[in-house]
């Protein structure tokens, strides 16, 4: 049986290997910690979307184009769905459905838009901007760091665009 010091040394070495396998990334601002895109080229595909879902997807894709991320149509990276998901408390939800082999970035991101809540055309655009921001690894913005109320990454208001802080965070994180 190995000595206690050998077991501790082995545990420390294994911890170091694991830390190197999952590198820490630094982001300028509001990292979503859950949907790191695998690259700066993202193909988008909508699945049986309503007119509101299509509007949200088109606007979200256009907002990503304002950043360092290029988008195309056809799918493979960002999949967009809408439906009546019920009185869930959320208008949209974004999650990774396919992580790369090292679990360091997301190969396929799913965006779900909840049709169960009534929204104006502008709010659908804001929702698209917001959920596509999550596909670029943006997290929610707080009032304290969005003092001019112009980021679609805020949850309690409905701006339709990324502000410069959002664009800088996308650039730093991808």
Protein Blocks (a to p, Z undefined) as FASTA:
>chain_A
ZZfklmmmmmmmmmmmmmmmmccdddehjaehlaacfbfbdcdddehiafklmmmmmmmm
mmmmmmmbdcdehijjbccddddebjnhpabdcddfbdcfkopacfbdcddddfkbccdf
klmmmmmmmmmmmmnopacddfklmmnopafkbfkbccfbdcfklmmmmmmmZZ
